[in-house]
Amino acid sequence: MRSTHSPLYRALLARMRAARQARGITQQELARRLGKPQSYVSKAESGERRLDVVEFLHFMRAIEGEPHALLRDVEREYRATRPRPSRKRR
């Protein structure tokens, strides 16, 4: 299994945190909306706690965000920054 701190996962967490902040929602408010303690949000955003797909969807619904758009942006960013495999000429 890959680390929760892979570049792709870190990019996802950063986008999620930015989406929450852009909507002016604090960790405390998000936790209230999710019915979870504030530490749950803090640990999820820092990568200390790995979110599954359903939790990701709940997070995005709670901040009234678009999960597809966020994932698309993360994928674009990841593709733009990852090293390309070298092709050998024959």
FINU-921451 format. One line per field, with one value per residue (C-alpha): y negated, x, z; residue number from 1; residue in one letter. Coordinates in steps of 0.2 Angstrom, whole numbers, padded with zeros to 4 digits. Each point is the difference from the previous one (the first is absolute). Last residue first. Layout:
FINU-921451
yy: (Y  ...)
xx: (X  ...)
zz: (Z  ...)
resi: (NUM  ...)
resn: (A  ...)
This chain:
FINU-921451
yy: (-0012  -0015  0002  -0009  -0009  0001  -0017  -0007  -0006  -0018  -0003  0017  -0003  -0017  0007  0014  -0012  -0011  0015  0006  -0017  -0002  0018  -0004  -0016  -0010  -0004  0001  0014  0008  0000  0008  0013  0005  0001  0011  0011  0002  0004  -0013  0003  -0007  -0008  -0008  -0017  -0004  0017  -0003  -0018  0006  0014  -0011  -0012  0014  0008  -0003  -0005  -0017  -0003  0006  -0012  -0015  0005  0001  -0017  -0004  -0016  0008  -0002  0008  0016  0001  -0004  0014  0012  -0006  0003  0017  0006  -0007  0009  0016  -0002  -0004  0016  -0004  0014  0012  0013  0017)
xx: (0079  -0003  -0003  -0015  0002  -0014  -0007  0003  -0016  -0004  -0013  -0008  -0002  -0008  -0012  -0005  -0003  -0011  -0010  -0002  -0006  -0012  -0008  -0002  -0009  -0001  -0014  0011  -0009  -0003  0019  0004  -0014  0007  0018  -0007  -0009  0017  0010  0010  0017  0003  0017  -0001  -0001  -0018  -0006  0008  -0007  -0017  -0001  0008  -0015  -0012  -0012  -0018  0005  -0008  0007  0017  -0001  -0004  0015  0012  -0006  -0010  0003  -0004  0017  0007  -0010  0006  0018  0000  -0007  0013  0014  -0007  -0001  0018  0007  -0009  0009  0017  -0001  -0003  -0013  0014  -0004  -0006)
zz: (-0155  0010  0018  0008  0016  0013  0003  0017  0009  0001  -0014  0003  0018  -0003  -0013  0012  0014  -0010  -0007  0018  0006  -0015  0003  0019  -0003  0016  0012  0015  0008  -0017  -0003  0017  -0002  -0017  0007  0015  -0013  -0010  0015  0010  0007  0018  0003  -0017  0006  -0006  0007  0017  0001  -0005  0012  0014  -0002  0006  -0012  -0004  -0018  0001  0017  -0006  -0015  0012  0012  -0015  -0005  -0016  -0009  -0017  -0006  0016  -0004  -0018  0006  0012  -0013  -0013  0013  0004  -0018  -0003  0015  -0007  -0017  0007  0011  0019  0003  -0005  -0013  0004)
resi: (90  89  88  87  86  85  84  83  82  81  80  79  78  77  76  75  74  73  72  71  70  69  68  67  66  65  64  63  62  61  60  59  58  57  56  55  54  53  52  51  50  49  48  47  46  45  44  43  42  41  40  39  38  37  36  35  34  33  32  31  30  29  28  27  26  25  24  23  22  21  20  19  18  17  16  15  14  13  12  11  10  9  8  7  6  5  4  3  2  1)
resn: (R  R  K  R  S  P  R  P  R  T  A  R  Y  E  R  E  V  D  R  L  L  A  H  P  E  G  E  I  A  R  M  F  H  L  F  E  V  V  D  L  R  R  E  G  S  E  A  K  S  V  Y  S  Q  P  K  G  L  R  R  A  L  E  Q  Q  T  I  G  R  A  Q  R  A  A  R  M  R  A  L  L  A  R  Y  L  P  S  H  T  S  R  M)
